[in-house]
Amino acid sequence: MAFSVVVDLPAALRDDLRTRKSALFERLRTPTGARNVHAALRELARATDRALRELWRDAAPGSSIALVAVGGYGRGELFPCSDVDVLVLLPGRDAEAVPAERLEAFIGRCWDAGLEIGSSVRSIDECLAEAAKDVTVQTSLLESRLITGSRRLYEQFRERFEASIDPRAFFAAKSQEMRHRHQKYENTPYALEPNCKESPGGLRDLQTMLWVAQAAGFGRSWDDLARNGLATAFEVQQLKRNESLLSLIRARLHVVAGRREDRLVFDLQTAVAATFGYEGESGRKASEALMRRYYWAAKAVSQLTEILLLNIAERLDPQPAALTRLNDRFFEKAGKIEVAGDDLYLREPHAILETFLLFQKTVGVTGLSARTLRALYNARHAMDTRFSNDPVNHATFMRMLMEPRGITHAMRLMNQTSVLGRYLRVFRRIVGQMQHDLFHVYTVDQHILMVLRNVRRFFIAEHAHEYPFCSQLAAGWDKPWILYVAALFHDIAKGRGGDHSELGARDVARFCRRHGIEREDAKLIEFLVAEHLVMSNVAQKQDLSDPEVIAAFARRVGSERYLTALYLLTVADIRGTSPRVWNAWKGKLLEDLYHATSRALGGHMPDPDAEVEARKREALAEIKLHALPFDAHKALWDTLDVGYFMRHDANEIAWHAKKLSRFVPARGVPVDPGARPVVRARLSPVGEGLQVVVYTPDAPDLFARICGYFDQASFSILDARVHTASNGYALDTFQVVTTFLPEHYRELISQVETDLARTLAAAGELPAPSRGRVSRRVRSFPVAPRVSLTPDEKAQRWLLSISASDRVGLLYSVARVLARHHLNLQLAKVTTLGERVEDSFLISGPELQGQRAQLAIETELLDALQEV
């Protein structure tokens, strides 16, 4: 009897590919494999080619058909977990019939073999028709290569396809596509979780350069571009080096993730860093070392690809742009500044900064030409210590800061071209430096430039509607450049260890001396850098109704000029950290602190009695507009102390009187613990979320119950002011926000008033805090919980400060601990900084007088903050 062995071809190929991939993965982890990542990727592509040929022969779909690799696979390199894109190229109508069932069997067996196939089945005419409609299809076909099948059919396709390409139209389409892609990634290579393929400065930018060059007939490789005069030998060397690094990062990212993942997400950064041998040192994490290397590569790619794009555009332009002389060193060409000679910067280094001054001053100029960018790139070594210390350059840089326009664009352009970091050596140290504080969403250099941009907008009339009070103050400010310098230096010492405000103040003092800044101006700049965090901390963490808080801050600031400068820098700084951090409530706190301090500096320290009377008069005027009975407010006001009137403005006092006065029990009537809680809400006067007031008999766990309701209803508390009236009732006011404030907000207000009142009326134990998912950033960069409990001067009230990673139910968990120890809450300030919270509570209670009880409270709070 004869026996035949049946071989499961897909299974055998799958096992073979799996073995080869495993070997490839191990090789990619080694220094040897890292030095030649492209060879490893080509080897994987060849192994895939062999598997496809075996499966194609097994399916036998016909000799007149061609199997073609397209897209990234068509380049002959395959990343570990990338799709395998193929085109089944069909002959025309006159050719033999195509057995569809065999093609379906082929594609099915590819999946069985473990190949994540991306397939299309088209004739030549269909390919050309699709390419004419979609530049993505055209790009994919541009990189095609034959795997197996009819070579004659494939060559016919290539001939017709290449003849169909319009180089100028293709260039325009890919340039537009590139701009849109960059916008999607916020036009920066410095995102904290960049996509190493798609982000600006990523692999896709390099591929785009080669695509447009190939479509224009300038070659398929970097060496071809050099031979055609589009790139220098040095630029090609830099392109290859950075392409290899980005390819290695992407390949190792696939290996570490075990799937196709092109984003350097926080969860994977440390693991990828480990494959490079990075270890945390000098207070920095291993992931920071990896990301800094990535950012420098992405920045170089951005610079070089811009040069190449401009060069190709000039070659494709049938009518070269005319030159307009600006001075002996520079021309204007098609809206861009062009150097008069390629070696200008090497011969005359002073012209480097002059380029950016000219960019600011010349109306209609939008950037630098390819020739200028290349000259700057090749002059990097000329920007040495002598260049930084040159008095002529100092004078030019100060002229740039004092120009009435273009400062933000000039500084950004200087950073993009690496000139800013070479002129300001301390700035170079923070280029591409990550900030793992769950607060900033930009690298340090990008944050600094964002703050500079925010300060600059205060002085531009067209932006006065954004922050009217800041624009009003800026209009009366005589030297904007002082604020620009402070913005440039306020975080320049980040990552060095120690207090970055103090170290930055030393750096800016040195800058002021070298640049000949007068002593009075220099003192102000040093003050701003040294104290740039103070105003935010006071506004968001201290009781602004306390005259002593205002007096202490006024003493620290010293003058109204210093106060105004610090206020403008503080607003710009907070707004420059993250789009999610700034809100109208923080703006109001800062503005209230500014006004209170301004009065104190003018010799008008707040007199609580006079201030209360003024607020009452203003509130009464507003109450009269609503036709309330005479003295309707009196029953409520007679139960409230000075602290209440100092902590609420006239508008809030009037609102409380209108909504609550009729619910105040008559004088002498004992508190009814069963009285129904009164809850009233309105759109917040500061423009975000709701303002909610609760009036109900006081109880030790009242604040916790209110926090519990807002937690369950998905509201975030921004501010809480808690008062106990002399009649035993609590009057608590909350500022809350939610992500789903509907257009018909009255329904939401009615729901909050009804549901919160019902929740407070219900008896029983406090419910357990809800458990929400912790964000990826918090999991990757958790904040060590911190609790601080410090008494005021009389040890009657205590300031409780907490810091922790944000999560659902956090404030409620804290409130439960306070309720458990019968602590009275007078004020709560809730500050959310990205995924980190910095909350402050003004509390009192007998248990705070004993050291053992204080320790127990702090321990329980730490436990509550650590719960996940």
HELIX and SHEET records of a PDB file:
HELIX    1   1 LEU A    9  ARG A   29  1                                  21    
HELIX    2   2 PRO A   31  ARG A   35  1                                   5    
HELIX    3   3 VAL A   37  ALA A   59  1                                  23    
HELIX    4   4 GLY A   71  GLY A   74  1                                   4    
HELIX    5   5 ALA A  100  ASP A  112  1                                  13    
HELIX    6   6 ILE A  124  LYS A  133  1                                  10    
HELIX    7   7 VAL A  135  LEU A  142  1                                   8    
HELIX    8   8 ARG A  151  SER A  164  1                                  14    
HELIX    9   9 PRO A  167  LYS A  184  1                                  18    
HELIX   10  10 LEU A  203  ALA A  215  1                                  13    
HELIX   11  11 TRP A  222  ARG A  227  1                                   6    
HELIX   12  12 ALA A  233  ALA A  257  1                                  25    
HELIX   13  13 PHE A  266  THR A  275  1                                  10    
HELIX   14  14 ALA A  286  LEU A  316  1                                  31    
HELIX   15  15 LEU A  344  ARG A  347  1                                   4    
HELIX   16  16 HIS A  350  LYS A  361  1                                  12    
HELIX   17  17 ALA A  370  ASN A  378  1                                   9    
HELIX   18  18 ARG A  380  ALA A  382  5                                   3    
HELIX   19  19 THR A  385  SER A  388  1                                   4    
HELIX   20  20 PRO A  391  MET A  402  1                                  12    
HELIX   21  21 ILE A  407  GLN A  416  1                                  10    
HELIX   22  22 VAL A  419  TYR A  423  1                                   5    
HELIX   23  23 ARG A  425  ARG A  428  1                                   4    
HELIX   24  24 VAL A  444  PHE A  458  1                                  15    
HELIX   25  25 ALA A  461  HIS A  463  5                                   3    
HELIX   26  26 PRO A  468  ALA A  475  1                                   8    
HELIX   27  27 PRO A  480  PHE A  489  1                                  10    
HELIX   28  28 HIS A  500  ARG A  514  1                                  15    
HELIX   29  29 ARG A  519  ALA A  530  1                                  12    
HELIX   30  30 VAL A  534  LYS A  541  1                                   8    
HELIX   31  31 PRO A  547  VAL A  557  1                                  11    
HELIX   32  32 GLU A  560  ARG A  575  1                                  16    
HELIX   33  33 ALA A  584  LEU A  601  1                                  18    
HELIX   34  34 PRO A  608  LYS A  624  1                                  17    
HELIX   35  35 LYS A  634  TRP A  637  1                                   4    
HELIX   36  36 VAL A  642  ARG A  647  1                                   6    
HELIX   37  37 ALA A  650  LEU A  660  1                                  11    
HELIX   38  38 SER A  661  PHE A  663  5                                   3    
HELIX   39  39 LEU A  702  GLN A  712  1                                  11    
HELIX   40  40 TYR A  745  ALA A  761  1                                  17    
HELIX   41  41 ARG A  776  SER A  780  1                                   5    
HELIX   42  42 LEU A  810  ARG A  820  1                                  11    
HELIX   43  43 PRO A  846  GLN A  849  5                                   4    
HELIX   44  44 GLN A  851  GLN A  866  1                                  16    
SHEET    1   A 4 ILE A 117  SER A 123  0                                        
SHEET    2   A 4 VAL A  84  LEU A  90  1                                        
SHEET    3   A 4 ALA A  66  ALA A  69 -1                                        
SHEET    4   A 4 ARG A 145  GLY A 149 -1                                        
SHEET    1   B 4 LEU A 323  ARG A 325  0                                        
SHEET    2   B 4 PHE A 330  LYS A 333 -1                                        
SHEET    3   B 4 LYS A 336  VAL A 339 -1                                        
SHEET    4   B 4 GLY A 367  LEU A 368  1                                        
SHEET    1   C 8 VAL A 678  LEU A 683  0                                        
SHEET    2   C 8 LEU A 690  PRO A 697 -1                                        
SHEET    3   C 8 TYR A 729  VAL A 737 -1                                        
SHEET    4   C 8 SER A 716  THR A 724 -1                                        
SHEET    5   C 8 ASN A 824  LEU A 833 -1                                        
SHEET    6   C 8 ARG A 836  SER A 844 -1                                        
SHEET    7   C 8 TRP A 798  SER A 805 -1                                        
SHEET    8   C 8 ARG A 786  PRO A 791 -1                                        
END                                                                             
